């Protein structure tokens, strides 16, 4: 099938569902509230800060996207392009976007509190505490997965760290211009685009080389600092700059794919169980959510929506654009990844490997992962495929486009890292809340913003230290998707018990996802962890223990959802 037809189908699906299904959720499920939004009512100039909807869209999207919408689909092509793209499209509109929007709006109705705090209000009081521990494990795995991926990118593409750290410096300048000088929004936008372009151009000529472990230490220091400073100093302006990187990349990528008029050069389907995770036969069901995470749906999005975005939303009306719209935008990015590799990937892996891969569907499924690795891994094959398509259609230099594509992944991955650590800081405060009355000293220690930022960062970077991202990635995917199903259950409980509206649009996808990911996690613990033990035993034991604990917590949380407290008062409040 032609890439042109596929990208148009994807765009039509997204536009129709945003207007129709998103509108249904907004008008018939969420409705409106007379309360002023938390960012204005609880303004503190640190976490509660109202933001322009386009700035907030940039911050939210950069925080949720990370590297996942690129890496996951690139790996999933081992099953063929059709299963990958269908999981992205239908996961987006029926699960991912619903999950993101309702997680955001339920948090807004509860003063910007986290999804686990909301769960304690709409399910059981103890649910909040159990859910918080589950989330803490997820956040640590996010740091590990994205830290490992980012470290590899920085080593293989030394121009990327130069561009990124220039962006950090420029973001501090932009933040001063936007919030201290209160410059006109249009002028600030022009400045942001100029600074962004400057960082990429300079990076091409001044690459920065360092070892993988050196970058791990740098990441550790950076995310601790970034997680503790006010959002409008670095996060908001930096993510607004990143949003323009995305807009530029998506625009020229979408145009290039539409006008490429190229057929997909890889099989639509290969085999049900392709050798993907640790070289083992990996069944499409239930393993697909372990591979394609954020590009289709993601529980991490609920943490961002309820952790930082809900505290910056200027108006409830903007919730659909930021929550539902960001997920669809991320899905379109994953669509471009699939189509770019589909039409240009075989020209990237080399003639010998391409000949083997295109022999038949089974050969492609069996040999795609090693071929992808030789092309620079999922980031490498995407960046080079994307650059090739854009160069062929629009004539933009391939070297520039390779840096741009790698910057997509790096910028969003680093954004996810520091946002994750900020969320972990919030989660730590909630977990140690019971100590506030019984042991004030311990409470003050563990909720100190520097201590609460350091602990999850150190554990996550420790897991990433060896660089075994191919094993860490599906563990992150499993935890992330399980979190999505639990967050959807929380949203379902809010819709049913507080909003008094039909909950089937949330409950059905939540149950489907819960069953799928639970089976996938059990498969991963039994099949993959023992293999990892031969390579990195310490990390394997830590990872295995975390997965088993999360499975146990998962069953407790589902039980709580089915058996809520009878005396629970299911109402919104300003607590």
C-alpha positions as CSV (number, residue, x, y, z in Angstrom):
1,X,0.0,0.0,0.0
2,X,1.2,3.6,-0.7
3,X,2.5,5.7,2.2
4,X,0.5,8.5,0.8
5,X,-2.8,6.7,1.3
6,X,-1.8,5.5,4.8
7,X,-0.8,9.0,6.1
8,X,-4.0,10.5,4.8
9,X,-6.1,7.7,6.4
10,X,-4.3,8.4,9.7
11,X,-4.9,12.2,9.5
12,X,-8.6,11.6,8.7
13,X,-9.0,9.2,11.7
14,X,-7.4,11.8,14.0
15,X,-9.4,14.8,12.9
16,X,-12.7,12.9,12.9
17,X,-12.2,11.4,16.3
18,X,-10.9,14.6,17.9
19,X,-14.0,16.4,16.8
20,X,-16.5,13.6,17.3
21,X,-15.3,11.4,20.1
22,X,-13.3,14.1,21.9
23,X,-16.3,16.4,21.7
24,X,-18.5,13.7,23.2
25,X,-16.2,13.2,26.1
26,X,-15.9,17.0,26.7
27,X,-19.6,17.7,26.5
28,X,-21.3,14.5,27.7
29,X,-18.8,13.0,30.2
30,X,-16.6,15.8,31.6
31,X,-19.0,18.8,31.3
32,X,-18.0,22.1,33.0
33,X,-17.2,23.2,36.5
34,X,-17.9,26.6,38.1
35,X,-14.7,26.4,40.2
36,X,-11.7,28.5,39.0
37,X,-8.9,26.3,37.7
38,X,-6.2,25.3,40.2
39,X,-3.4,27.2,38.4
40,X,-5.2,30.5,39.2
41,X,-6.9,29.7,42.5
42,X,-3.8,28.1,44.1
43,X,-1.1,30.2,42.3
44,X,2.3,29.8,44.0
45,X,4.7,30.7,41.2
46,X,6.5,27.4,41.5
47,X,4.2,24.5,40.5
48,X,0.8,26.3,40.2
49,X,1.5,28.7,37.3
50,X,-1.1,29.4,34.6
51,X,0.4,29.0,31.1
52,X,-0.6,30.0,27.6
53,X,-2.3,27.0,26.0
54,X,0.3,26.7,23.2
55,X,3.2,26.9,25.7
56,X,1.5,24.3,27.9
57,X,0.8,22.1,24.9
58,X,4.5,22.2,24.1
59,X,5.5,21.4,27.7
60,X,2.9,18.7,28.0
61,X,3.7,17.1,24.7
62,X,7.4,17.2,25.2
63,X,7.0,15.6,28.6
64,X,4.8,12.8,27.5
65,X,6.5,12.0,24.1
66,X,10.0,11.1,25.1
67,X,11.7,8.6,22.9
68,X,8.9,6.1,23.0
69,X,6.8,7.1,20.0
70,X,9.9,6.7,17.8
71,X,11.6,3.7,19.4
72,X,8.6,1.5,20.0
73,X,7.1,1.6,16.5
74,X,10.6,1.2,15.0
75,X,11.0,-2.1,16.9
76,X,7.5,-3.3,16.4
77,X,7.9,-3.4,12.6
78,X,9.4,-6.9,13.2
79,X,5.7,-8.0,13.3
80,X,5.0,-6.0,10.1
81,X,3.8,-2.5,9.5
82,X,0.0,-3.3,9.6
83,X,-0.2,-4.6,13.2
84,X,2.1,-1.7,14.3
85,X,0.0,1.0,12.7
86,X,-3.3,-0.4,13.7
87,X,-2.2,-0.6,17.4
88,X,-1.1,3.0,17.2
89,X,-4.2,4.4,15.5
90,X,-6.9,2.5,17.5
91,X,-4.9,2.7,20.7
92,X,-4.7,6.5,20.3
93,X,-8.4,7.2,19.8
94,X,-10.1,4.7,22.0
95,X,-7.6,4.3,24.9
96,X,-4.7,6.7,24.9
97,X,-6.4,10.0,24.2
98,X,-9.4,9.1,26.5
99,X,-6.9,8.2,29.3
100,X,-4.9,11.4,28.9
101,X,-7.9,13.8,28.7
102,X,-9.8,12.3,31.7
103,X,-6.7,12.0,33.8
104,X,-6.1,15.7,33.2
105,X,-9.7,16.8,33.9
106,X,-10.2,14.7,37.0
107,X,-7.0,16.1,38.4
108,X,-8.2,19.7,37.6
109,X,-11.4,19.0,39.5
110,X,-9.4,17.9,42.5
111,X,-7.1,21.0,42.8
112,X,-4.4,19.6,40.5
113,X,-3.8,16.5,42.7
114,X,-2.1,13.4,41.3
115,X,-3.9,10.5,39.8
116,X,-3.1,8.4,42.8
117,X,-4.6,11.0,45.1
118,X,-7.7,11.1,43.0
119,X,-7.9,7.3,43.2
120,X,-8.0,7.5,47.0
121,X,-11.0,9.8,46.6
122,X,-13.0,7.8,44.0
123,X,-12.1,4.2,44.9
124,X,-10.7,3.6,48.4
125,X,-8.6,5.6,50.8
126,X,-5.8,3.0,50.9
127,X,-5.8,2.9,47.1
128,X,-4.0,6.2,46.9
129,X,-1.1,4.8,49.0
130,X,-0.7,1.5,47.2
131,X,-1.0,3.3,43.8
132,X,1.7,5.8,44.8
133,X,4.2,2.9,45.4
134,X,3.3,1.4,42.1
135,X,3.8,4.8,40.4
136,X,7.2,5.3,42.1
137,X,8.4,2.0,40.6
138,X,7.1,3.1,37.2
139,X,8.9,6.4,37.4
140,X,12.2,4.7,38.3
141,X,11.8,2.5,35.2
142,X,11.1,5.5,33.1
143,X,14.3,7.1,34.2
144,X,16.2,3.9,33.5
145,X,14.7,3.3,30.1
146,X,15.0,6.9,28.8
147,X,18.4,7.4,30.4
148,X,19.8,4.3,28.7
149,X,18.4,5.3,25.3
150,X,19.5,8.9,25.7
151,X,23.1,7.8,26.7
152,X,23.3,5.8,23.5
153,X,22.2,8.7,21.4
154,X,24.6,11.1,22.9
155,X,27.5,8.7,22.3
156,X,26.5,7.8,18.7
157,X,25.4,11.3,17.7
158,X,27.8,13.7,19.5
159,X,26.2,16.8,17.8
160,X,23.0,16.0,19.8
161,X,24.3,16.8,23.3
162,X,25.8,20.1,22.0
163,X,22.4,21.1,20.6
164,X,20.6,20.0,23.7
165,X,22.7,21.8,26.3
166,X,22.6,24.9,24.1
167,X,18.8,24.6,24.3
168,X,19.0,24.6,28.1
169,X,21.0,27.8,28.1
170,X,18.7,29.4,25.5
171,X,15.6,28.2,27.5
172,X,16.8,30.1,30.6
173,X,17.1,33.2,28.4
174,X,13.7,32.6,26.8
175,X,12.1,32.1,30.3
176,X,13.5,35.4,31.4
177,X,12.2,37.2,28.3
178,X,8.7,35.5,28.6
179,X,8.1,35.8,32.4
180,X,10.4,38.6,33.7
181,X,10.4,41.0,30.8
182,X,6.8,39.9,29.9
183,X,7.6,40.1,26.2
184,X,4.8,39.8,23.6
185,X,3.9,36.2,23.0
186,X,4.5,36.5,19.2
187,X,8.0,38.1,19.8
188,X,8.8,35.3,22.3
189,X,7.8,32.7,19.7
190,X,10.1,34.2,17.0
191,X,13.0,34.3,19.5
192,X,12.3,30.7,20.5
193,X,12.4,29.5,16.9
194,X,15.7,31.5,16.2
195,X,17.3,30.1,19.3
196,X,16.2,26.5,18.5
197,X,17.6,26.8,14.9
198,X,20.8,28.3,16.2
199,X,21.4,25.3,18.6
200,X,21.0,22.8,15.8
201,X,23.2,24.7,13.4
202,X,26.0,25.2,15.9
203,X,25.8,21.6,17.0
204,X,26.6,20.4,13.5
205,X,30.0,22.1,13.7
206,X,30.8,21.5,17.3
207,X,30.0,18.0,18.4
208,X,30.7,17.0,22.0
209,X,32.2,13.5,22.6
210,X,32.0,11.7,26.0
211,X,31.6,8.1,27.2
212,X,28.2,6.5,28.1
213,X,29.0,6.4,31.8
214,X,30.0,10.1,31.7
215,X,26.6,11.0,30.3
216,X,24.9,8.9,33.0
217,X,26.6,11.0,35.7
218,X,25.6,14.2,33.8
219,X,22.0,13.1,33.5
220,X,21.9,12.3,37.2
221,X,23.0,15.8,38.2
222,X,20.9,17.5,35.6
223,X,17.5,15.8,36.4
224,X,18.0,16.4,40.1
225,X,18.4,20.1,39.6
226,X,15.7,20.4,36.9
227,X,13.2,18.6,39.1
228,X,13.7,21.0,42.0
229,X,13.6,24.5,40.3
230,X,10.3,26.3,39.4
231,X,8.6,25.1,36.2
232,X,8.7,28.6,34.5
233,X,12.5,28.9,34.8
234,X,13.4,26.0,32.6
235,X,10.6,23.5,31.9
236,X,8.0,25.7,30.3
237,X,10.3,27.7,28.0
238,X,12.5,24.7,27.1
239,X,9.5,22.6,26.2
240,X,7.9,25.4,24.2
241,X,11.1,25.5,22.1
242,X,10.9,21.7,21.7
243,X,7.3,22.0,20.5
244,X,8.5,24.0,17.5
245,X,11.1,21.3,16.8
246,X,8.2,18.9,16.8
247,X,6.0,21.1,14.6
248,X,8.8,21.6,12.1
249,X,9.6,17.9,12.0
250,X,6.1,16.7,11.8
251,X,5.1,19.3,9.1
252,X,8.0,18.6,6.7
253,X,7.9,14.8,7.5
254,X,4.1,14.7,6.8
255,X,4.5,16.6,3.5
256,X,7.4,14.4,2.5
257,X,5.6,11.1,3.2
258,X,2.4,12.4,1.4
259,X,4.3,13.4,-1.7
260,X,6.7,10.5,-1.7
261,X,4.1,8.3,-3.5
262,X,6.1,5.3,-2.5
263,X,4.8,1.8,-1.6
264,X,5.7,0.2,1.7
265,X,8.9,-1.7,1.1
266,X,8.4,-4.1,4.1
267,X,5.8,-6.8,4.7
268,X,2.3,-5.8,6.1
269,X,2.6,-8.8,8.4
270,X,5.4,-11.3,9.2
271,X,4.7,-13.7,12.0
272,X,2.8,-13.8,15.2
273,X,5.9,-14.4,17.3
274,X,8.9,-12.6,16.0
275,X,12.3,-12.7,17.8
276,X,12.2,-9.2,19.4
277,X,12.8,-9.0,23.2
278,X,16.2,-10.4,24.1
279,X,16.2,-12.5,20.8
280,X,13.3,-14.6,22.1
281,X,10.1,-15.4,20.2
282,X,7.8,-12.5,21.2
283,X,4.1,-13.0,20.6
284,X,2.3,-9.9,19.2
285,X,-0.4,-10.5,21.9
286,X,0.1,-9.8,24.7
287,X,3.6,-8.4,24.2
288,X,2.7,-5.5,21.8
289,X,2.2,-2.9,24.7
290,X,5.6,-3.8,26.0
291,X,7.1,-2.5,22.7
292,X,4.8,0.3,21.5
293,X,4.2,2.3,24.6
294,X,3.7,6.1,24.4
295,X,3.1,6.1,20.6
296,X,-0.3,4.3,21.2
297,X,-1.1,4.9,24.9
298,X,0.8,5.5,28.1
299,X,0.2,5.5,31.8
300,X,3.0,8.0,32.2
301,X,0.8,10.5,30.5
302,X,-1.6,10.4,33.5
303,X,1.3,11.3,35.8
304,X,2.2,14.3,33.6
305,X,-1.4,15.4,33.2
306,X,-2.2,15.2,36.9
307,X,1.3,16.0,38.1
308,X,2.3,19.2,36.2
309,X,-0.1,20.0,33.4
310,X,-3.2,20.2,35.7
311,X,-1.4,22.8,37.8
312,X,-0.7,25.0,34.7
313,X,-4.0,24.7,32.8
314,X,-5.5,28.2,32.3
315,X,-9.0,27.1,31.5
316,X,-11.0,23.9,31.4
317,X,-12.0,24.6,27.8
318,X,-8.3,24.1,26.8
319,X,-8.2,20.6,28.4
320,X,-9.3,18.7,25.3
321,X,-6.8,20.5,23.1
322,X,-3.9,19.7,25.5
323,X,-5.0,16.3,26.8
324,X,-6.7,14.5,23.8
325,X,-4.9,16.6,21.2
326,X,-1.4,15.8,22.5
327,X,-2.0,12.1,22.4
328,X,-3.2,12.2,18.8
329,X,-0.2,14.4,17.8
330,X,2.1,11.8,19.4
331,X,0.3,9.1,17.5
332,X,0.9,10.9,14.2
333,X,4.6,11.0,15.0
334,X,4.5,7.2,15.5
335,X,2.7,7.0,12.2
336,X,5.4,8.9,10.4
337,X,8.1,6.6,12.0
338,X,6.4,3.5,10.7
339,X,5.9,5.0,7.2
340,X,9.4,6.5,7.0
341,X,11.1,3.2,7.8
342,X,8.5,1.4,5.6
343,X,9.4,3.3,2.5
344,X,13.2,4.0,3.1
345,X,14.4,1.6,5.7
346,X,15.6,-1.1,3.4
347,X,17.9,1.4,1.7
348,X,19.5,2.2,5.1
349,X,20.4,-1.3,6.3
350,X,22.7,-2.2,3.4
351,X,22.2,-4.2,0.2
352,X,23.0,-7.6,1.7
353,X,20.7,-7.2,4.7
354,X,18.0,-5.7,2.5
355,X,18.1,-8.7,0.2
356,X,17.8,-11.1,3.1
357,X,14.9,-9.1,4.7
358,X,12.9,-8.8,1.5
359,X,13.1,-12.5,0.6
360,X,9.8,-13.2,2.3
361,X,7.7,-12.1,5.3
362,X,9.2,-14.8,7.6
363,X,12.7,-13.7,6.7
364,X,11.9,-10.1,7.5
365,X,10.4,-11.0,10.9
366,X,13.4,-13.2,11.8
367,X,16.2,-10.8,10.7
368,X,14.8,-7.3,11.1
369,X,16.0,-6.6,14.7
370,X,19.7,-7.4,13.9
371,X,19.5,-5.4,10.7
372,X,18.0,-2.5,12.6
373,X,20.8,-2.7,15.2
374,X,23.4,-2.4,12.4
375,X,21.7,0.7,11.1
376,X,22.1,2.4,14.5
377,X,19.2,0.9,16.4
378,X,15.6,2.2,16.3
379,X,16.8,5.8,16.6
380,X,19.4,5.4,13.9
381,X,17.1,3.6,11.3
382,X,14.3,6.2,11.9
383,X,16.6,9.2,11.7
384,X,18.3,8.0,8.5
385,X,15.0,6.8,6.9
386,X,13.3,10.1,7.7
387,X,16.2,12.2,6.4
388,X,16.2,10.1,3.2
389,X,12.5,10.7,2.6
390,X,12.7,14.4,3.3
391,X,15.8,14.8,1.2
392,X,14.3,12.9,-1.8
393,X,11.0,14.9,-1.8
394,X,11.9,18.3,-0.5
395,X,15.7,18.4,-1.1
396,X,16.7,19.4,2.4
397,X,20.2,18.2,3.2
398,X,20.2,14.7,4.6
399,X,22.9,15.5,7.3
400,X,20.8,18.3,8.7
401,X,17.7,16.1,8.8
402,X,19.5,13.3,10.6
403,X,20.5,15.7,13.4
404,X,17.0,17.1,13.5
405,X,15.5,13.6,13.8
406,X,18.0,12.5,16.5
407,X,17.2,15.8,18.3
408,X,13.5,14.8,18.4
409,X,14.3,11.7,20.4
410,X,17.0,13.3,22.6
411,X,15.1,16.5,23.4
412,X,11.9,14.7,24.3
413,X,13.8,11.9,26.2
414,X,15.6,14.4,28.3
415,X,12.4,16.3,28.9
416,X,10.8,13.1,30.1
417,X,13.7,12.5,32.4
418,X,13.4,15.8,34.3
419,X,9.6,15.7,34.3
420,X,9.7,12.2,35.7
421,X,12.0,13.2,38.5
422,X,9.7,16.2,39.4
423,X,6.8,13.7,39.5
424,X,8.8,11.3,41.6
425,X,9.4,14.2,44.0
426,X,5.6,14.7,44.3
427,X,5.1,11.0,44.7
428,X,7.7,10.8,47.5
429,X,5.9,13.5,49.4
430,X,2.6,11.5,49.2
431,X,4.2,8.2,50.2
432,X,5.8,9.6,53.3
433,X,2.8,11.7,54.3
434,X,1.9,9.2,57.2
435,X,5.2,10.1,58.8
436,X,4.2,13.8,59.1
437,X,2.5,13.3,62.5
438,X,4.6,10.3,63.9
439,X,8.1,11.2,62.7
440,X,8.4,14.8,61.6
441,X,12.2,14.6,61.1
442,X,12.0,11.6,58.8
443,X,9.1,13.2,56.9
444,X,11.1,16.4,56.4
445,X,14.1,14.4,55.2
446,X,12.4,12.3,52.6
447,X,10.2,15.1,51.3
448,X,13.0,17.5,51.0
449,X,13.0,18.4,47.3
450,X,16.6,17.6,46.8
451,X,16.5,14.2,48.6
452,X,13.2,13.3,47.0
453,X,14.7,14.1,43.6
454,X,18.0,12.3,44.2
455,X,16.7,8.8,45.3
456,X,14.6,7.8,42.3
457,X,17.1,9.4,39.9
458,X,20.0,7.4,41.5
459,X,18.1,4.1,41.3
460,X,17.0,4.7,37.7
461,X,20.4,5.8,36.4
462,X,21.9,2.8,38.3
463,X,19.6,0.4,36.3
464,X,20.7,2.2,33.1
465,X,24.4,2.1,33.9
466,X,25.2,-1.0,31.9
467,X,23.3,0.3,28.8
468,X,21.1,-2.8,28.5
469,X,18.2,-0.8,27.2
470,X,16.8,-3.6,25.1
471,X,15.8,-5.5,28.3
472,X,14.9,-2.4,30.3
473,X,12.6,-1.0,27.5
474,X,9.9,-3.8,27.7
475,X,10.0,-3.6,31.5
476,X,9.3,0.1,31.2
477,X,6.6,-0.6,28.6
478,X,4.9,-3.2,30.8
479,X,4.9,-1.0,33.9
480,X,3.8,2.0,31.9
481,X,0.9,0.3,30.2
482,X,-0.3,-1.3,33.4
483,X,-0.3,2.1,35.0
484,X,-2.5,3.2,32.1
485,X,-5.0,0.6,32.8
486,X,-5.2,1.5,36.5
487,X,-5.4,5.2,35.7
488,X,-8.2,4.4,33.3
489,X,-10.0,2.5,36.1
490,X,-9.6,5.6,38.3
491,X,-11.0,7.8,35.5
492,X,-13.9,5.3,35.1
493,X,-14.6,5.4,38.8
494,X,-14.6,9.2,38.7
495,X,-17.0,9.3,35.7
496,X,-19.3,6.8,37.3
497,X,-19.3,7.8,41.0
498,X,-18.6,11.5,40.8
499,X,-19.8,12.7,37.4
500,X,-22.7,10.2,37.5
501,X,-22.2,9.6,33.7
502,X,-21.9,6.3,31.7
503,X,-18.4,4.9,32.2
504,X,-18.3,2.4,29.3
505,X,-16.0,4.6,27.1
506,X,-13.4,4.3,29.9
507,X,-14.2,0.9,31.6
508,X,-14.1,-1.3,28.5
509,X,-10.7,-0.1,27.2
510,X,-9.4,-0.2,30.8
511,X,-10.3,-3.9,31.2
512,X,-9.0,-4.9,27.8
513,X,-5.7,-3.2,28.6
514,X,-5.5,-4.6,32.1
515,X,-5.8,-8.2,30.9
516,X,-3.4,-7.7,28.0
517,X,-0.6,-6.1,30.1
518,X,-1.0,-8.5,33.1
519,X,-0.5,-11.5,30.9
520,X,2.5,-9.7,29.2
521,X,4.1,-8.9,32.5
522,X,3.8,-12.5,33.7
523,X,5.4,-13.6,30.4
524,X,8.2,-11.1,30.8
525,X,9.1,-12.2,34.3
526,X,9.1,-15.9,33.4
527,X,10.7,-15.7,30.0
528,X,13.0,-12.6,29.9
529,X,14.3,-11.9,33.4
530,X,16.2,-15.2,33.6
531,X,18.0,-14.4,30.4
532,X,19.0,-10.9,31.7
533,X,20.5,-12.5,34.8
534,X,23.3,-14.0,32.8
535,X,24.3,-10.5,31.5
536,X,23.7,-8.2,34.5
537,X,22.7,-10.1,37.6
538,X,22.4,-7.2,40.0
539,X,20.2,-5.2,37.6
540,X,18.2,-8.3,36.7
541,X,17.4,-9.0,40.4
542,X,16.4,-5.4,41.0
543,X,14.3,-5.3,37.8
544,X,12.7,-8.7,38.5
545,X,11.8,-7.8,42.1
546,X,10.3,-4.5,40.9
547,X,8.2,-6.3,38.3
548,X,6.9,-9.0,40.8
549,X,6.0,-6.3,43.4
550,X,4.2,-4.3,40.7
551,X,2.2,-7.4,39.7
552,X,1.1,-7.9,43.3
553,X,0.2,-4.2,43.7
554,X,-1.6,-4.4,40.4
555,X,-4.0,-7.2,41.7
556,X,-4.6,-5.3,44.9
557,X,-5.5,-2.1,43.0
558,X,-7.9,-4.0,40.7
559,X,-9.6,-5.6,43.8
560,X,-10.0,-2.1,45.3
561,X,-11.6,-0.8,42.1
562,X,-14.1,-3.7,42.2
563,X,-14.7,-3.4,46.0
564,X,-14.7,0.4,46.9
565,X,-15.2,1.5,50.5
566,X,-18.9,1.5,51.2
567,X,-18.6,4.7,53.4
568,X,-16.5,6.5,50.8
569,X,-17.8,10.0,50.0
570,X,-17.5,10.2,46.2
571,X,-17.5,14.0,45.8
572,X,-15.1,16.6,44.4
573,X,-13.7,18.9,47.0
574,X,-11.0,21.5,47.6
575,X,-8.9,19.3,50.0
